[in-house]
Amino acid sequence: MAGLRAAAAAAARTGTDRGVVSHVRVDTVNGAVRFAIEVTNASTKRVELNFPDGRTHDFVVLDTTGREVWRWSAGRLFTQAMQNRLLDAHDSAVYRERWSPDAPGRYTLVAQLRSENYPVQQRVDFALR
């Protein structure tokens, strides 16, 4: 498979007025696909990301019909304890995962930050050859 680099950046759907923005990256190299969602505190004040459990993020891959072909969190166990993450002004948190695709094709990545107070969901289309 040829390497492909796709990227998308957009303001978080919730929390934008409070200065939290996100950026999603998809990198494909040698048949492996790497996903990353970076959440940045673009404000001048510290923010606290609150999570209902140990699953802070998730990545889902959809095919061209919208059918789910892979979900990072599927089959994983997560703590039920609430947690938080502090981001100082202009700091970022990055969540990365890998996927080994079964076949080339066109896909959509749905990247999620599962924060209760700053939820983020972004979609990025990408292709594997």
Salt bridges, closest charged atoms under 4 A:
ASP17 OD1 - ARG18 NE 3.65
ASP27 OD1 - ARG5 NH1 3.34
GLU38 OE1 - ARG25 NH1 3.42
ASP53 OD1 - ARG114 NH1 3.29
ASP58 OD2 - ARG55 NH1 3.19
ASP58 OD2 - ARG71 NH1 3.28
ASP63 OD2 - ARG67 NE 3.21
GLU68 OE1 - ARG71 NH2 2.80
ASP88 OD1 - ARG46 NE 2.77
GLU97 OE2 - HIS57 NE2 2.86
